[in-house]
Amino acid sequence: MTYARESAETLGLQALGWLVGNEDLLPVFMNATGASQDDLRSRAGDPVFLGAVLDFLMMDDAWVIRFCDDASLPYERLMEARAALPGGEQMNWT
């Protein structure tokens, strides 16, 4: 499935909301990215920031599974959405 950018941003925002509600994982995200509470609010509409949220979640299969199970989404949906956001293009080295 190819994701439209608007749908990918919506999923990224949904992932951000899930992350903010996760008391154990949110501090890990903030420490790993250097994001502040203000960044979470002010950059929530930024496609680049939402791509970083998806990148973070995709670092661990357990996080992907937890988010997708909670959101009733297929596991590959994060990768599809990430590809539609800035910086998510697949590299072609040929």
MOPAC internal coordinates of N, CA, C and O (Angstrom, degrees):
PM7 1SCF
backbone

  N    0.0000 0     0.00 0     0.00 0    0    0    0
  C    1.4487 1     0.00 0     0.00 0    1    0    0
  C    1.5215 1   109.29 1     0.00 0    2    1    0
  O    1.2310 1   120.65 1   -47.56 1    3    2    1
  N    1.3032 1   116.36 1   132.44 1    3    2    1
  C    1.4508 1   121.50 1   175.41 1    5    3    2
  C    1.5210 1   107.54 1   -95.77 1    6    5    3
  O    1.2310 1   121.51 1   -49.00 1    7    6    5
  N    1.3087 1   114.72 1   131.00 1    7    6    5
  C    1.4549 1   120.63 1  -177.27 1    9    7    6
  C    1.5127 1   110.40 1   -93.64 1   10    9    7
  O    1.2310 1   120.52 1   -42.48 1   11   10    9
  N    1.3097 1   116.61 1   137.52 1   11   10    9
  C    1.4616 1   121.43 1   169.95 1   13   11   10
  C    1.5204 1   107.49 1   -76.28 1   14   13   11
  O    1.2310 1   121.00 1   -31.09 1   15   14   13
  N    1.3014 1   115.70 1   148.91 1   15   14   13
  C    1.4713 1   119.39 1  -176.05 1   17   15   14
  C    1.5316 1   111.58 1   -58.48 1   18   17   15
  O    1.2310 1   120.12 1   138.11 1   19   18   17
  N    1.3176 1   117.38 1   -41.89 1   19   18   17
  C    1.4655 1   120.04 1  -179.49 1   21   19   18
  C    1.5356 1   111.11 1   -61.60 1   22   21   19
  O    1.2310 1   120.36 1   137.84 1   23   22   21
  N    1.3114 1   116.92 1   -42.16 1   23   22   21
  C    1.4671 1   120.41 1   177.63 1   25   23   22
  C    1.5263 1   111.07 1   -65.59 1   26   25   23
  O    1.2310 1   120.71 1   142.36 1   27   26   25
  N    1.3286 1   116.25 1   -37.64 1   27   26   25
  C    1.4594 1   120.48 1   178.40 1   29   27   26
  C    1.5281 1   110.59 1   -65.40 1   30   29   27
  O    1.2310 1   120.22 1   140.03 1   31   30   29
  N    1.3182 1   117.18 1   -39.97 1   31   30   29
  C    1.4603 1   120.78 1   177.54 1   33   31   30
  C    1.5321 1   110.27 1   -64.46 1   34   33   31
  O    1.2310 1   120.72 1   140.09 1   35   34   33
  N    1.3176 1   116.22 1   -39.91 1   35   34   33
  C    1.4659 1   120.14 1   178.15 1   37   35   34
  C    1.5264 1   110.50 1   -62.05 1   38   37   35
  O    1.2310 1   120.28 1   136.32 1   39   38   37
  N    1.3211 1   117.07 1   -43.68 1   39   38   37
  C    1.4566 1   120.23 1   178.13 1   41   39   38
  C    1.5270 1   110.73 1   -65.71 1   42   41   39
  O    1.2310 1   120.25 1   140.64 1   43   42   41
  N    1.3326 1   117.12 1   -39.36 1   43   42   41
  C    1.4632 1   120.57 1   176.94 1   45   43   42
  C    1.5232 1   111.50 1   -61.41 1   46   45   43
  O    1.2310 1   120.87 1   139.56 1   47   46   45
  N    1.3176 1   115.94 1   -40.44 1   47   46   45
  C    1.4671 1   120.50 1   177.68 1   49   47   46
  C    1.5242 1   110.67 1   -66.78 1   50   49   47
  O    1.2310 1   120.48 1   141.03 1   51   50   49
  N    1.3141 1   116.68 1   -38.97 1   51   50   49
  C    1.4667 1   121.12 1   175.87 1   53   51   50
  C    1.5290 1   110.32 1   -62.73 1   54   53   51
  O    1.2310 1   120.51 1   138.59 1   55   54   53
  N    1.3313 1   116.63 1   -41.41 1   55   54   53
  C    1.4640 1   120.81 1   178.22 1   57   55   54
  C    1.5305 1   110.57 1   -65.43 1   58   57   55
  O    1.2310 1   120.27 1   140.16 1   59   58   57
  N    1.3253 1   117.08 1   -39.84 1   59   58   57
  C    1.4628 1   120.66 1   177.29 1   61   59   58
  C    1.5187 1   110.63 1   -61.75 1   62   61   59
  O    1.2310 1   120.31 1   135.13 1   63   62   61
  N    1.3251 1   117.02 1   -44.87 1   63   62   61
  C    1.4649 1   120.62 1   177.96 1   65   63   62
  C    1.5192 1   111.68 1   -60.73 1   66   65   63
  O    1.2310 1   120.70 1   139.40 1   67   66   65
  N    1.3223 1   116.27 1   -40.60 1   67   66   65
  C    1.4708 1   120.70 1   177.79 1   69   67   66
  C    1.5235 1   109.99 1   -63.78 1   70   69   67
  O    1.2310 1   120.92 1   137.03 1   71   70   69
  N    1.3143 1   115.85 1   -42.97 1   71   70   69
  C    1.4634 1   121.34 1  -179.33 1   73   71   70
  C    1.5253 1   111.16 1   -63.85 1   74   73   71
  O    1.2310 1   120.21 1   137.10 1   75   74   73
  N    1.3274 1   117.20 1   -42.90 1   75   74   73
  C    1.4608 1   121.74 1   179.39 1   77   75   74
  C    1.5289 1   110.34 1   -62.37 1   78   77   75
  O    1.2310 1   120.13 1   146.49 1   79   78   77
  N    1.3119 1   117.35 1   -33.51 1   79   78   77
  C    1.4603 1   121.05 1   179.03 1   81   79   78
  C    1.5134 1   114.19 1   -81.62 1   82   81   79
  O    1.2310 1   120.08 1   178.36 1   83   82   81
  N    1.3135 1   117.45 1    -1.64 1   83   82   81
  C    1.4565 1   122.13 1  -178.11 1   85   83   82
  C    1.5304 1   109.45 1  -102.65 1   86   85   83
  O    1.2310 1   120.72 1   -80.13 1   87   86   85
  N    1.3116 1   116.23 1    99.87 1   87   86   85
  C    1.4783 1   121.53 1  -174.32 1   89   87   86
  C    1.5208 1   113.34 1   -62.26 1   90   89   87
  O    1.2310 1   120.14 1   151.17 1   91   90   89
  N    1.3305 1   117.35 1   -28.83 1   91   90   89
  C    1.4620 1   120.04 1  -178.59 1   93   91   90
  C    1.5225 1   112.20 1   -82.46 1   94   93   91
  O    1.2310 1   120.22 1   141.96 1   95   94   93
  N    1.3175 1   117.19 1   -38.04 1   95   94   93
  C    1.4561 1   120.99 1  -173.46 1   97   95   94
  C    1.5241 1   114.02 1   -89.79 1   98   97   95
  O    1.2310 1   119.77 1   150.93 1   99   98   97
  N    1.3232 1   118.05 1   -29.07 1   99   98   97
  C    1.4681 1   120.32 1  -178.97 1  101   99   98
  C    1.5232 1   112.66 1   -57.00 1  102  101   99
  O    1.2310 1   118.74 1   133.95 1  103  102  101
  N    1.3347 1   120.00 1   -46.05 1  103  102  101
  C    1.4687 1   118.51 1   178.67 1  105  103  102
  C    1.5296 1   112.79 1   -63.00 1  106  105  103
  O    1.2310 1   119.89 1   148.24 1  107  106  105
  N    1.3148 1   117.82 1   -31.76 1  107  106  105
  C    1.4620 1   121.20 1   177.53 1  109  107  106
  C    1.5286 1   109.23 1   -65.43 1  110  109  107
  O    1.2310 1   120.63 1   135.42 1  111  110  109
  N    1.3402 1   116.40 1   -44.58 1  111  110  109
  C    1.4631 1   120.95 1   177.30 1  113  111  110
  C    1.5282 1   110.61 1   -60.69 1  114  113  111
  O    1.2310 1   120.61 1   132.42 1  115  114  113
  N    1.3087 1   116.44 1   -47.58 1  115  114  113
  C    1.4657 1   119.72 1  -176.91 1  117  115  114
  C    1.5236 1   111.30 1   -64.73 1  118  117  115
  O    1.2310 1   119.87 1   140.41 1  119  118  117
  N    1.3163 1   117.85 1   -39.59 1  119  118  117
  C    1.4630 1   120.75 1   177.95 1  121  119  118
  C    1.5227 1   111.47 1   -68.64 1  122  121  119
  O    1.2310 1   120.36 1   140.28 1  123  122  121
  N    1.3306 1   116.91 1   -39.72 1  123  122  121
  C    1.4573 1   120.71 1  -178.13 1  125  123  122
  C    1.5203 1   112.24 1   -69.83 1  126  125  123
  O    1.2310 1   120.05 1   145.53 1  127  126  125
  N    1.3216 1   117.51 1   -34.47 1  127  126  125
  C    1.4635 1   121.21 1  -175.09 1  129  127  126
  C    1.5236 1   113.59 1  -101.19 1  130  129  127
  O    1.2310 1   120.46 1   161.50 1  131  130  129
  N    1.3192 1   116.72 1   -18.50 1  131  130  129
  C    1.4583 1   119.99 1  -174.91 1  133  131  130
  C    1.5225 1   112.37 1    79.38 1  134  133  131
  O    1.2310 1   120.09 1  -170.37 1  135  134  133
  N    1.3243 1   117.44 1     9.63 1  135  134  133
  C    1.4655 1   121.48 1   180.00 1  137  135  134
  C    1.5268 1   110.22 1   -70.40 1  138  137  135
  O    1.2310 1   121.21 1   -34.81 1  139  138  137
  N    1.3132 1   115.29 1   145.19 1  139  138  137
  C    1.4620 1   121.84 1   177.00 1  141  139  138
  C    1.5262 1   109.11 1  -105.91 1  142  141  139
  O    1.2310 1   120.76 1    -7.46 1  143  142  141
  N    1.3262 1   116.16 1   172.54 1  143  142  141
  C    1.4660 1   120.36 1   174.67 1  145  143  142
  C    1.5290 1   110.30 1   -58.53 1  146  145  143
  O    1.2310 1   120.63 1   140.21 1  147  146  145
  N    1.3321 1   116.41 1   -39.79 1  147  146  145
  C    1.4646 1   120.21 1   178.20 1  149  147  146
  C    1.5235 1   111.19 1   -62.49 1  150  149  147
  O    1.2310 1   120.28 1   140.77 1  151  150  149
  N    1.3418 1   117.08 1   -39.23 1  151  150  149
  C    1.4640 1   120.55 1   177.90 1  153  151  150
  C    1.5268 1   110.93 1   -61.68 1  154  153  151
  O    1.2310 1   120.63 1   140.05 1  155  154  153
  N    1.3226 1   116.39 1   -39.95 1  155  154  153
  C    1.4628 1   119.91 1  -179.47 1  157  155  154
  C    1.5175 1   110.90 1   -59.27 1  158  157  155
  O    1.2310 1   120.70 1   142.73 1  159  158  157
  N    1.3251 1   116.27 1   -37.27 1  159  158  157
  C    1.4707 1   120.59 1   179.68 1  161  159  158
  C    1.5306 1   111.70 1   -80.62 1  162  161  159
  O    1.2310 1   120.62 1   130.13 1  163  162  161
  N    1.3038 1   116.42 1   -49.87 1  163  162  161
  C    1.4616 1   119.79 1  -171.63 1  165  163  162
  C    1.5222 1   113.72 1   -76.22 1  166  165  163
  O    1.2310 1   119.94 1   155.29 1  167  166  165
  N    1.3064 1   117.71 1   -24.71 1  167  166  165
  C    1.4711 1   119.94 1  -176.66 1  169  167  166
  C    1.5263 1   113.00 1  -105.48 1  170  169  167
  O    1.2310 1   120.24 1  -171.28 1  171  170  169
  N    1.3220 1   117.15 1     8.72 1  171  170  169
  C    1.4693 1   120.81 1  -178.16 1  173  171  170
  C    1.5260 1   112.18 1   -60.26 1  174  173  171
  O    1.2310 1   119.54 1   154.87 1  175  174  173
  N    1.3112 1   118.49 1   -25.13 1  175  174  173
  C    1.4600 1   121.34 1   178.86 1  177  175  174
  C    1.5159 1   113.92 1   -96.97 1  178  177  175
  O    1.2310 1   120.36 1  -176.26 1  179  178  177
  N    1.3186 1   116.91 1     3.74 1  179  178  177
  C    1.4618 1   122.42 1  -177.35 1  181  179  178
  C    1.5285 1   109.67 1   -87.51 1  182  181  179
  O    1.2310 1   119.31 1   -64.71 1  183  182  181
  N    1.3356 1   118.93 1   115.29 1  183  182  181
  C    1.4600 1   120.84 1  -178.37 1  185  183  182
  C    1.5319 1   113.63 1   -58.66 1  186  185  183
  O    1.2310 1   120.16 1   148.18 1  187  186  185
  N    1.3200 1   117.30 1   -31.82 1  187  186  185
  C    1.4689 1   120.22 1   178.35 1  189  187  186
  C    1.5333 1   109.81 1   -66.84 1  190  189  187
  O    1.2310 1   120.28 1   136.32 1  191  190  189
  N    1.3195 1   117.08 1   -43.68 1  191  190  189
  C    1.4687 1   121.38 1   178.59 1  193  191  190
  C    1.5274 1   110.35 1   -64.94 1  194  193  191
  O    1.2310 1   120.14 1   138.34 1  195  194  193
  N    1.3281 1   117.35 1   -41.66 1  195  194  193
  C    1.4597 1   120.57 1   178.89 1  197  195  194
  C    1.5187 1   110.73 1   -64.51 1  198  197  195
  O    1.2310 1   120.27 1   145.37 1  199  198  197
  N    1.3277 1   117.08 1   -34.63 1  199  198  197
  C    1.4597 1   120.41 1   173.66 1  201  199  198
  C    1.5143 1   111.41 1   -62.89 1  202  201  199
  O    1.2310 1   120.52 1   141.46 1  203  202  201
  N    1.3374 1   116.62 1   -38.54 1  203  202  201
  C    1.4652 1   120.50 1   177.66 1  205  203  202
  C    1.5258 1   110.90 1   -65.36 1  206  205  203
  O    1.2310 1   120.35 1   144.07 1  207  206  205
  N    1.3237 1   116.93 1   -35.93 1  207  206  205
  C    1.4680 1   120.71 1   176.45 1  209  207  206
  C    1.5255 1   109.66 1   -61.75 1  210  209  207
  O    1.2310 1   120.70 1   132.90 1  211  210  209
  N    1.3283 1   116.26 1   -47.10 1  211  210  209
  C    1.4644 1   119.67 1   179.48 1  213  211  210
  C    1.5195 1   111.40 1   -65.82 1  214  213  211
  O    1.2310 1   120.16 1   139.88 1  215  214  213
  N    1.3346 1   117.30 1   -40.12 1  215  214  213
  C    1.4679 1   120.56 1   175.94 1  217  215  214
  C    1.5256 1   110.42 1   -57.05 1  218  217  215
  O    1.2310 1   120.79 1   135.21 1  219  218  217
  N    1.3229 1   116.09 1   -44.79 1  219  218  217
  C    1.4611 1   120.49 1  -179.47 1  221  219  218
  C    1.5233 1   110.84 1   -61.16 1  222  221  219
  O    1.2310 1   120.28 1   130.71 1  223  222  221
  N    1.3147 1   117.08 1   -49.29 1  223  222  221
  C    1.4636 1   119.70 1  -178.40 1  225  223  222
  C    1.5239 1   111.59 1   -61.69 1  226  225  223
  O    1.2310 1   120.35 1   145.21 1  227  226  225
  N    1.3250 1   116.93 1   -34.79 1  227  226  225
  C    1.4590 1   120.14 1  -178.03 1  229  227  226
  C    1.5237 1   112.97 1   -77.20 1  230  229  227
  O    1.2310 1   120.14 1   178.43 1  231  230  229
  N    1.3237 1   117.34 1    -1.57 1  231  230  229
  C    1.4614 1   120.31 1   176.45 1  233  231  230
  C    1.5267 1   112.36 1   -69.88 1  234  233  231
  O    1.2310 1   120.21 1   159.18 1  235  234  233
  N    1.3130 1   117.20 1   -20.82 1  235  234  233
  C    1.4653 1   120.60 1  -176.18 1  237  235  234
  C    1.5265 1   109.13 1  -138.04 1  238  237  235
  O    1.2310 1   120.82 1   -56.80 1  239  238  237
  N    1.3187 1   116.03 1   123.20 1  239  238  237
  C    1.4705 1   119.71 1  -179.36 1  241  239  238
  C    1.5253 1   111.73 1   -57.02 1  242  241  239
  O    1.2310 1   120.24 1   144.84 1  243  242  241
  N    1.3187 1   117.14 1   -35.16 1  243  242  241
  C    1.4689 1   120.00 1  -179.48 1  245  243  242
  C    1.5271 1   111.08 1   -63.59 1  246  245  243
  O    1.2310 1   119.94 1   143.98 1  247  246  245
  N    1.3321 1   117.72 1   -36.02 1  247  246  245
  C    1.4623 1   121.01 1   178.94 1  249  247  246
  C    1.5293 1   110.05 1   -69.50 1  250  249  247
  O    1.2310 1   120.66 1   139.06 1  251  250  249
  N    1.3305 1   116.35 1   -40.94 1  251  250  249
  C    1.4683 1   120.61 1   177.62 1  253  251  250
  C    1.5216 1   109.35 1   -59.95 1  254  253  251
  O    1.2310 1   121.04 1   132.53 1  255  254  253
  N    1.3166 1   115.62 1   -47.47 1  255  254  253
  C    1.4656 1   120.41 1  -178.32 1  257  255  254
  C    1.5205 1   110.86 1   -62.10 1  258  257  255
  O    1.2310 1   120.15 1   134.54 1  259  258  257
  N    1.3343 1   117.33 1   -45.46 1  259  258  257
  C    1.4635 1   120.21 1  -179.38 1  261  259  258
  C    1.5216 1   111.74 1   -61.76 1  262  261  259
  O    1.2310 1   120.52 1   132.30 1  263  262  261
  N    1.3436 1   116.61 1   -47.70 1  263  262  261
  C    1.4633 1   119.49 1  -179.66 1  265  263  262
  C    1.5159 1   110.89 1   -63.61 1  266  265  263
  O    1.2310 1   120.40 1   129.63 1  267  266  265
  N    1.3216 1   116.84 1   -50.37 1  267  266  265
  C    1.4654 1   120.03 1  -176.20 1  269  267  266
  C    1.5237 1   111.71 1   -64.69 1  270  269  267
  O    1.2310 1   120.14 1   142.10 1  271  270  269
  N    1.3205 1   117.33 1   -37.90 1  271  270  269
  C    1.4606 1   119.15 1   176.61 1  273  271  270
  C    1.5284 1   110.66 1   -64.48 1  274  273  271
  O    1.2310 1   120.65 1   136.76 1  275  274  273
  N    1.3340 1   116.37 1   -43.24 1  275  274  273
  C    1.4709 1   119.85 1   179.07 1  277  275  274
  C    1.5267 1   111.85 1   -64.68 1  278  277  275
  O    1.2310 1   120.39 1   146.02 1  279  278  277
  N    1.3284 1   116.85 1   -33.98 1  279  278  277
  C    1.4642 1   121.58 1  -177.81 1  281  279  278
  C    1.5345 1   112.55 1   -94.57 1  282  281  279
  O    1.2310 1   120.50 1  -178.49 1  283  282  281
  N    1.3192 1   116.65 1     1.51 1  283  282  281
  C    1.4730 1   122.26 1  -177.72 1  285  283  282
  C    1.5290 1   111.93 1    54.43 1  286  285  283
  O    1.2310 1   121.28 1  -130.64 1  287  286  285
  N    1.3253 1   115.15 1    49.36 1  287  286  285
  C    1.4620 1   121.96 1  -179.89 1  289  287  286
  C    1.5216 1   110.34 1  -118.30 1  290  289  287
  O    1.2310 1   120.02 1   -29.16 1  291  290  289
  N    1.3308 1   117.56 1   150.84 1  291  290  289
  C    1.4664 1   119.70 1   171.72 1  293  291  290
  C    1.5282 1   109.05 1   -65.82 1  294  293  291
  O    1.2310 1   120.75 1   -32.57 1  295  294  293
  N    1.3158 1   116.17 1   147.43 1  295  294  293
  C    1.4672 1   120.56 1  -174.67 1  297  295  294
  C    1.5291 1   113.17 1   -61.28 1  298  297  295
  O    1.2310 1   119.70 1   148.54 1  299  298  297
  N    1.3015 1   118.18 1   -31.46 1  299  298  297
  C    1.4618 1   120.41 1  -177.58 1  301  299  298
  C    1.5325 1   112.36 1   -75.36 1  302  301  299
  O    1.2310 1   119.85 1   170.46 1  303  302  301
  N    1.3097 1   117.89 1    -9.54 1  303  302  301
  C    1.4679 1   121.43 1  -175.85 1  305  303  302
  C    1.5311 1   112.04 1   -61.12 1  306  305  303
  O    1.2310 1   119.69 1   144.43 1  307  306  305
  N    1.3377 1   118.20 1   -35.57 1  307  306  305
  C    1.4713 1   119.86 1   179.20 1  309  307  306
  C    1.5219 1   110.74 1   -62.41 1  310  309  307
  O    1.2310 1   120.60 1   135.72 1  311  310  309
  N    1.3193 1   116.45 1   -44.28 1  311  310  309
  C    1.4575 1   120.43 1  -179.24 1  313  311  310
  C    1.5344 1   110.59 1   -65.14 1  314  313  311
  O    1.2310 1   120.47 1   139.93 1  315  314  313
  N    1.3142 1   116.70 1   -40.07 1  315  314  313
  C    1.4615 1   120.39 1   178.84 1  317  315  314
  C    1.5259 1   111.03 1   -63.88 1  318  317  315
  O    1.2310 1   120.55 1   136.73 1  319  318  317
  N    1.3264 1   116.56 1   -43.27 1  319  318  317
  C    1.4633 1   120.41 1   178.72 1  321  319  318
  C    1.5188 1   110.57 1   -66.74 1  322  321  319
  O    1.2310 1   120.44 1   140.16 1  323  322  321
  N    1.3299 1   116.77 1   -39.84 1  323  322  321
  C    1.4589 1   120.18 1  -178.75 1  325  323  322
  C    1.5178 1   110.90 1   -61.51 1  326  325  323
  O    1.2310 1   120.49 1   141.83 1  327  326  325
  N    1.3259 1   116.66 1   -38.17 1  327  326  325
  C    1.4598 1   120.75 1  -179.23 1  329  327  326
  C    1.5260 1   112.21 1   -64.29 1  330  329  327
  O    1.2310 1   119.70 1   156.78 1  331  330  329
  N    1.3226 1   118.17 1   -23.22 1  331  330  329
  C    1.4631 1   122.22 1  -178.45 1  333  331  330
  C    1.5286 1   112.90 1   -87.86 1  334  333  331
  O    1.2310 1   120.00 1   171.33 1  335  334  333
  N    1.3209 1   117.60 1    -8.67 1  335  334  333
  C    1.4650 1   121.24 1  -178.56 1  337  335  334
  C    1.5283 1   110.31 1   -99.36 1  338  337  335
  O    1.2310 1   119.72 1   -19.98 1  339  338  337
  N    1.3278 1   118.14 1   160.02 1  339  338  337
  C    1.4621 1   120.68 1  -179.47 1  341  339  338
  C    1.5279 1   111.40 1   -54.97 1  342  341  339
  O    1.2310 1   121.42 1   -46.27 1  343  342  341
  N    1.3388 1   114.89 1   133.73 1  343  342  341
  C    1.4614 1   120.78 1   178.94 1  345  343  342
  C    1.5130 1   113.50 1    86.45 1  346  345  343
  O    1.2310 1   120.18 1   177.93 1  347  346  345
  N    1.3175 1   117.27 1    -2.07 1  347  346  345
  C    1.4520 1   119.95 1  -176.74 1  349  347  346
  C    1.5212 1   114.02 1   -99.10 1  350  349  347
  O    1.2310 1   120.51 1  -174.70 1  351  350  349
  N    1.3115 1   116.63 1     5.30 1  351  350  349
  C    1.4595 1   119.72 1  -178.79 1  353  351  350
  C    1.5247 1   110.19 1   -65.38 1  354  353  351
  O    1.2310 1   121.31 1   -36.51 1  355  354  353
  N    1.3115 1   115.10 1   143.49 1  355  354  353
  C    1.4648 1   120.35 1   176.50 1  357  355  354
  C    1.5172 1   108.10 1   -76.10 1  358  357  355
  O    1.2310 1   121.06 1   -43.17 1  359  358  357
  N    1.3164 1   115.57 1   136.83 1  359  358  357
  C    1.4546 1   120.53 1  -179.69 1  361  359  358
  C    1.5318 1   109.26 1   -82.34 1  362  361  359
  O    1.2310 1   120.70 1   -40.58 1  363  362  361
  N    1.3128 1   116.28 1   139.42 1  363  362  361
  C    1.4583 1   122.15 1   174.17 1  365  363  362
  C    1.5180 1   106.99 1  -117.14 1  366  365  363
  O    1.2310 1   120.59 1   -69.68 1  367  366  365
  N    1.3040 1   116.47 1   110.32 1  367  366  365
  C    1.4564 1   121.38 1  -173.39 1  369  367  366
  C    1.5156 1   112.78 1   -92.07 1  370  369  367
  O    1.2310 1   119.63 1  -172.57 1  371  370  369
  N    1.3116 1   118.31 1     7.43 1  371  370  369
  C    1.4713 1   119.12 1  -179.09 1  373  371  370
  C    1.5050 1   111.40 1   -97.18 1  374  373  371
  O    1.2310 1   120.10 1   180.00 1  375  374  373

